[in-house]
Amino acid sequence: MITRTFVSRPSAGAPRAGAGGHPCQGLYHAPEGAWPKVAMIATHYQIDFAEHYLAELMAERGIGFLGWNTRFRGYEWNFRLDQALVDIGVGVRWLREEAGADSVVLLGNSGGGSLMAAYQAQAVAPSLRPPVGHEPVAGVDELPAADGYVSLAAHLGRPDVLTAWMDAAVVDEFDPVATDPSLDLFDPRNGPPYSAEFVERYRRAQVDRNHRITAWAKAELARLTAAGYYDRHFTVPRTWADPRMVDPSLEPTDRKPNSCYRGSVEAANRGDRGIAGETTVRNWLNMWSLSESPCRGEGNLAKITVPALVVNATGDTGVFPSDADRIADALAASDKTRRDHAGDHYFLEPAGARDAVADTIAGWIAERFGSGSAR
């Protein structure tokens, strides 16, 4: 039997709301009547992880699991990394001080991979600067460090995954239809299969697109500030267009061809839901810009020296083996392990995939921190 304990707490600069809710909320999963000495915490930039799919599976294996949400749950367009890290620190402290965990392991799943890497990096070597026009948030230089780090089907960072997925053929950010036919991923004259020359041009154009938006955002922020305004919203269209999603011969894996997390790649790319689909000038610079955002993983991974496990999903349609390789290579830990597991991004398929991943993580934890046996 598994118990689920609701945990809610205020955080620096984010008190309890007038309606009663706390900014930091989550569910702690543990074996009934027990308080494990080893616990995990999982957080995403904006997705609700309170009922993460591994939570009960890890608790069944004697490991506590806190699915934890920051003040930005559902509010990615308002995201600030320094505030999010302080909120994660609230969860880590709860595990140590109230749940009685001796060892805390960070789970960086999907987009949470770079977020949890940023947390550990800031905890051991504080260097994060506040966004333009803001003071540092209280406590950001006093975060409690974790004892281990697990990367599960994780991206390299928000700017990195957006750029890898964004449609290089977009020529006007305010006209989602305008397209450069020579870079159109869905024009049969270009492929698939895509030539090496096409892929090289496409990747270069994706980076250029990110930089163009950054240049516009900087200029727009200066214009807004001069006029006495704080920010403005805008959208980034067509962000389901990684060539690997369409052409299975590029970095071959077990993934379904012509598929992304929202189904058909072309249909998703022309739809209204995608990463960075709702953003602001400040949010772009804080989260999505290749040159400005602190939400990139590799620099932070280089500060992680605790034991680390990197798990790649072999059927993932949005994260690829090269991502797991780069994460593993960037980690500074001398004790680091990289594993491949059959499964899609969420390990819904094949049957038993989630249990297999939970077994791997539990075994890795037991070898380093003990069995997770409850107090």
C-alpha positions as CSV (number, residue, x, y, z in Angstrom):
1,M,0.0,0.0,0.0
2,I,1.2,3.5,-0.8
3,T,0.3,6.7,1.1
4,R,0.0,10.0,-0.7
5,T,0.7,13.1,1.5
6,F,-0.3,16.5,0.2
7,V,2.5,19.1,0.8
8,S,2.0,22.8,0.2
9,R,4.3,25.6,1.2
10,P,5.0,29.3,0.6
11,S,8.3,30.4,-0.9
12,A,10.5,33.5,-1.1
13,G,8.4,36.3,-2.6
14,A,5.4,34.0,-3.1
15,P,3.2,33.8,0.0
16,R,-0.1,32.0,0.3
17,A,-2.6,33.3,-2.2
18,G,-5.7,35.2,-1.1
19,A,-7.9,32.3,-2.3
20,G,-5.9,30.0,0.0
21,G,-3.5,28.1,-2.3
22,H,0.2,27.9,-1.7
23,P,2.7,28.5,-4.6
24,C,4.6,25.3,-4.0
25,Q,2.5,22.1,-4.0
26,G,3.0,18.4,-4.5
27,L,2.3,14.9,-3.4
28,Y,4.7,12.7,-1.4
29,H,4.4,9.0,-2.1
30,A,5.8,6.5,0.4
31,P,5.1,3.0,1.6
32,E,2.2,3.0,4.0
33,G,3.3,3.8,7.6
34,A,6.9,4.4,6.6
35,W,9.2,7.3,6.0
36,P,12.0,6.2,3.6
37,K,15.6,7.3,4.2
38,V,16.1,7.8,0.5
39,A,13.7,10.0,-1.5
40,M,13.4,11.5,-4.9
41,I,12.0,14.9,-6.0
42,A,10.8,15.6,-9.6
43,T,9.9,19.1,-10.9
44,H,9.2,20.5,-14.4
45,Y,9.3,24.1,-15.7
46,Q,5.5,24.2,-15.9
47,I,4.0,20.7,-16.2
48,D,2.3,19.3,-13.1
49,F,4.5,16.5,-11.7
50,A,2.5,15.9,-8.4
51,E,1.3,12.6,-9.8
52,H,4.3,11.7,-11.8
53,Y,4.1,8.2,-13.4
54,L,7.1,7.0,-11.4
55,A,5.9,8.2,-8.0
56,E,4.0,5.1,-6.9
57,L,6.4,2.7,-8.6
58,M,9.3,4.1,-6.7
59,A,7.3,4.1,-3.4
60,E,6.6,0.4,-4.0
61,R,10.3,-0.1,-4.2
62,G,10.8,1.6,-0.8
63,I,11.9,5.0,-2.1
64,G,10.0,8.2,-1.2
65,F,8.9,10.3,-4.1
66,L,7.9,14.0,-4.0
67,G,6.2,15.1,-7.2
68,W,6.7,18.8,-6.7
69,N,5.4,21.9,-8.5
70,T,6.7,25.4,-8.4
71,R,4.8,28.7,-8.5
72,F,5.1,28.4,-12.4
73,R,2.9,25.3,-12.7
74,G,0.8,26.2,-15.8
75,Y,2.5,29.6,-16.1
76,E,5.5,29.0,-18.2
77,W,5.2,32.3,-20.0
78,N,6.0,34.0,-16.6
79,F,8.9,31.7,-15.7
80,R,12.0,32.9,-13.8
81,L,14.7,30.4,-13.1
82,D,15.9,31.9,-9.9
83,Q,12.4,31.8,-8.3
84,A,11.8,28.2,-9.5
85,L,15.1,27.0,-8.0
86,V,14.1,28.6,-4.6
87,D,10.8,26.7,-4.9
88,I,12.5,23.4,-5.6
89,G,14.7,24.1,-2.5
90,V,11.5,24.3,-0.4
91,G,10.7,20.7,-1.5
92,V,14.3,19.5,-0.9
93,R,14.2,21.0,2.6
94,W,10.8,19.3,3.3
95,L,12.2,15.9,2.3
96,R,15.2,16.3,4.7
97,E,13.6,18.2,7.6
98,E,10.1,16.8,7.7
99,A,10.0,13.6,5.7
100,G,13.3,12.5,7.4
101,A,15.2,11.6,4.2
102,D,19.0,11.1,4.6
103,S,19.6,11.1,0.9
104,V,17.8,13.1,-1.8
105,V,18.0,12.3,-5.5
106,L,16.9,14.8,-8.1
107,L,14.8,13.3,-11.0
108,G,15.2,15.4,-14.1
109,N,12.5,14.1,-16.5
110,S,11.9,15.5,-19.9
111,G,12.2,19.3,-19.7
112,G,12.9,18.8,-16.0
113,G,16.3,17.5,-16.8
114,S,17.9,20.9,-17.3
115,L,15.8,22.4,-14.5
116,M,17.1,20.0,-11.9
117,A,20.6,20.3,-13.3
118,A,20.3,24.0,-12.8
119,Y,19.2,23.5,-9.2
120,Q,22.1,21.3,-8.3
121,A,24.6,23.6,-10.0
122,Q,23.3,26.6,-8.1
123,A,23.3,24.7,-4.9
124,V,27.0,23.7,-5.1
125,A,28.4,26.7,-7.0
126,P,26.0,29.8,-6.9
127,S,26.4,31.9,-10.0
128,L,22.9,32.6,-11.3
129,R,22.1,36.2,-12.0
130,P,18.5,37.6,-11.8
131,P,16.7,38.6,-15.0
132,V,17.1,42.1,-16.4
133,G,15.5,44.7,-14.1
134,H,15.1,42.4,-11.1
135,E,16.9,41.9,-7.8
136,P,18.1,38.4,-6.7
137,V,15.4,36.4,-5.0
138,A,16.0,35.6,-1.4
139,G,17.7,32.3,-0.7
140,V,18.8,31.6,-4.3
141,D,22.4,31.4,-3.1
142,E,21.6,29.1,-0.1
143,L,20.0,26.1,-1.7
144,P,20.4,22.6,-0.1
145,A,22.3,20.3,-2.5
146,A,21.0,16.9,-3.4
147,D,23.0,13.6,-3.2
148,G,22.2,12.2,-6.6
149,Y,20.9,13.1,-10.1
150,V,18.8,11.1,-12.6
151,S,18.2,12.3,-16.1
152,L,15.2,10.5,-17.6
153,A,14.2,11.0,-21.3
154,A,15.5,14.5,-20.8
155,H,16.2,17.4,-23.2
156,L,19.4,19.4,-23.1
157,G,17.6,22.6,-22.2
158,R,14.6,24.8,-23.1
159,P,16.5,26.9,-25.8
160,D,18.1,23.7,-27.1
161,V,15.0,21.6,-27.6
162,L,13.0,24.5,-29.0
163,T,15.7,25.3,-31.6
164,A,16.0,21.6,-32.5
165,W,12.2,21.4,-33.1
166,M,11.4,24.8,-34.6
167,D,10.6,25.1,-38.3
168,A,13.5,26.6,-40.1
169,A,11.3,27.6,-43.0
170,V,9.5,30.3,-41.1
171,V,10.3,33.7,-42.6
172,D,8.0,36.0,-40.6
173,E,7.2,35.3,-36.9
174,F,4.0,37.2,-37.2
175,D,2.8,35.3,-40.3
176,P,2.6,31.5,-39.6
177,V,1.9,30.8,-43.3
178,A,5.0,32.5,-44.8
179,T,7.5,29.8,-45.8
180,D,10.9,29.5,-47.4
181,P,10.2,26.6,-49.9
182,S,13.9,25.6,-50.0
183,L,13.7,24.8,-46.2
184,D,10.2,23.4,-46.1
185,L,10.4,20.1,-44.2
186,F,7.1,19.0,-45.7
187,D,7.8,19.7,-49.3
188,P,8.4,16.3,-51.0
189,R,11.1,18.0,-53.2
190,N,13.2,18.3,-50.1
191,G,12.6,14.8,-48.7
192,P,12.4,12.6,-46.8
193,P,14.9,11.2,-46.9
194,Y,16.7,14.5,-46.4
195,S,20.2,15.0,-47.7
196,A,23.1,15.8,-45.5
197,E,23.3,19.2,-47.2
198,F,19.6,19.9,-46.5
199,V,19.9,19.0,-42.9
200,E,23.0,21.2,-42.5
201,R,21.2,24.2,-44.0
202,Y,18.1,23.4,-42.0
203,R,20.0,23.2,-38.7
204,R,21.8,26.5,-39.4
205,A,18.6,28.2,-40.2
206,Q,17.0,27.0,-37.0
207,V,19.8,28.6,-35.0
208,D,19.5,31.8,-37.1
209,R,15.7,31.9,-36.4
210,N,16.3,31.7,-32.6
211,H,18.9,34.5,-32.8
212,R,16.5,36.6,-34.9
213,I,13.8,36.4,-32.3
214,T,16.3,37.2,-29.6
215,A,17.5,40.3,-31.4
216,W,13.9,41.4,-31.9
217,A,13.1,40.7,-28.2
218,K,16.0,42.8,-27.0
219,A,15.0,45.7,-29.1
220,E,11.4,45.4,-28.2
221,L,12.2,45.2,-24.5
222,A,14.2,48.4,-24.8
223,R,11.3,50.1,-26.7
224,L,8.8,49.0,-24.1
225,T,11.0,50.0,-21.1
226,A,11.6,53.5,-22.6
227,A,7.8,53.9,-22.9
228,G,7.2,52.8,-19.4
229,Y,5.8,49.4,-20.2
230,Y,7.0,46.1,-18.6
231,D,6.4,43.4,-21.2
232,R,4.3,42.1,-24.0
233,H,3.0,38.7,-25.1
234,F,3.8,37.1,-28.5
235,T,3.6,33.6,-30.0
236,V,6.3,31.4,-31.7
237,P,4.5,29.4,-34.5
238,R,5.5,26.1,-36.0
239,T,7.6,24.3,-33.4
240,W,7.1,20.7,-34.3
241,A,9.6,20.4,-37.1
242,D,12.7,18.4,-36.1
243,P,13.8,16.5,-39.3
244,R,14.3,13.4,-37.1
245,M,10.6,13.4,-36.4
246,V,9.9,13.0,-40.1
247,D,12.9,11.0,-41.4
248,P,13.6,7.8,-39.3
249,S,16.9,7.4,-41.1
250,L,18.3,10.4,-39.2
251,E,19.7,9.1,-35.9
252,P,17.8,5.8,-36.2
253,T,15.9,4.5,-33.1
254,D,12.8,2.5,-32.3
255,R,10.6,5.6,-32.7
256,K,7.5,5.7,-34.9
257,P,8.2,7.6,-38.1
258,N,6.5,10.9,-38.9
259,S,5.4,11.2,-35.3
260,C,5.8,13.7,-32.4
261,Y,4.2,14.1,-29.0
262,R,1.1,15.5,-30.6
263,G,0.7,12.9,-33.3
264,S,1.3,13.7,-37.0
265,V,4.3,16.1,-37.3
266,E,2.9,18.2,-40.1
267,A,-0.5,18.6,-38.5
268,A,1.1,19.4,-35.1
269,N,3.4,21.9,-36.7
270,R,0.5,23.8,-38.3
271,G,-1.6,23.6,-35.1
272,D,-1.9,26.0,-32.2
273,R,-0.1,24.1,-29.5
274,G,3.7,23.9,-29.2
275,I,6.5,24.8,-26.9
276,A,7.0,28.6,-26.7
277,G,3.6,28.9,-28.2
278,E,2.7,31.5,-25.5
279,T,5.6,33.6,-24.4
280,T,6.6,37.2,-23.7
281,V,9.6,39.4,-24.5
282,R,11.1,38.9,-21.1
283,N,10.2,35.2,-21.0
284,W,11.9,34.6,-24.3
285,L,15.1,36.0,-23.0
286,N,14.8,34.2,-19.7
287,M,13.8,30.8,-21.1
288,W,14.1,30.2,-24.8
289,S,17.0,32.3,-26.2
290,L,20.1,30.4,-27.1
291,S,22.3,33.3,-26.3
292,E,20.5,34.8,-23.2
293,S,18.7,32.0,-21.3
294,P,20.2,30.4,-18.2
295,C,17.9,27.3,-18.9
296,R,20.6,25.4,-20.9
297,G,21.8,22.2,-19.4
298,E,25.4,21.5,-20.4
299,G,27.0,24.3,-18.4
300,N,25.1,23.2,-15.3
301,L,25.7,19.5,-15.8
302,A,29.4,20.3,-15.7
303,K,29.0,21.3,-12.0
304,I,27.3,18.1,-11.0
305,T,29.7,15.8,-9.2
306,V,27.2,13.6,-7.3
307,P,26.4,10.1,-8.7
308,A,24.4,10.4,-11.8
309,L,22.2,8.2,-14.0
310,V,21.2,9.0,-17.6
311,V,18.3,7.0,-19.1
312,N,17.4,7.2,-22.7
313,A,14.0,6.1,-24.1
314,T,14.7,4.2,-27.4
315,G,11.3,5.0,-28.9
316,D,11.2,8.7,-28.0
317,T,10.0,10.9,-30.8
318,G,11.4,14.2,-29.3
319,V,14.5,13.2,-27.4
320,F,17.2,11.3,-29.1
321,P,20.3,9.2,-28.2
322,S,22.6,12.1,-29.0
323,D,20.8,14.1,-26.3
324,A,21.5,11.4,-23.7
325,D,25.1,11.2,-24.9
326,R,25.6,14.9,-24.5
327,I,24.1,14.9,-21.1
328,A,26.3,12.0,-20.0
329,D,29.4,13.6,-21.5
330,A,28.7,17.0,-19.8
331,L,28.2,15.5,-16.3
332,A,31.3,16.1,-14.1
333,A,30.5,13.1,-11.9
334,S,33.1,10.4,-11.8
335,D,30.3,8.0,-11.0
336,K,27.9,8.3,-13.9
337,T,25.9,5.6,-15.8
338,R,24.1,5.8,-19.1
339,R,21.3,3.3,-19.9
340,D,18.9,2.7,-22.8
341,H,15.4,1.5,-22.1
342,A,12.7,0.5,-24.5
343,G,9.8,2.9,-24.5
344,D,8.3,6.1,-25.8
345,H,8.8,9.4,-24.1
346,Y,6.4,8.5,-21.2
347,F,7.2,4.8,-21.2
348,L,3.6,4.0,-21.9
349,E,4.8,1.3,-24.4
350,P,5.8,-1.4,-24.5
351,A,4.0,-3.2,-21.7
352,G,6.1,-3.2,-18.5
353,A,8.3,-0.3,-19.6
354,R,7.7,1.8,-16.6
355,D,8.3,-1.0,-14.2
356,A,11.6,-1.7,-16.0
357,V,12.7,1.9,-15.6
358,A,11.7,2.0,-12.0
359,D,13.7,-1.2,-11.4
360,T,16.8,0.3,-13.0
361,I,16.5,3.5,-10.9
362,A,15.8,1.7,-7.7
363,G,18.7,-0.7,-8.3
364,W,21.1,2.2,-9.0
365,I,19.9,4.1,-5.9
366,A,20.3,0.9,-3.7
367,E,23.9,0.5,-4.8
368,R,24.8,4.1,-3.8
369,F,22.5,5.1,-1.0
370,G,21.1,1.9,0.4
371,S,17.9,0.0,-0.2
372,G,15.6,2.9,0.6
373,S,14.3,0.8,3.5
374,A,11.8,2.9,5.6
375,R,12.4,4.2,9.1
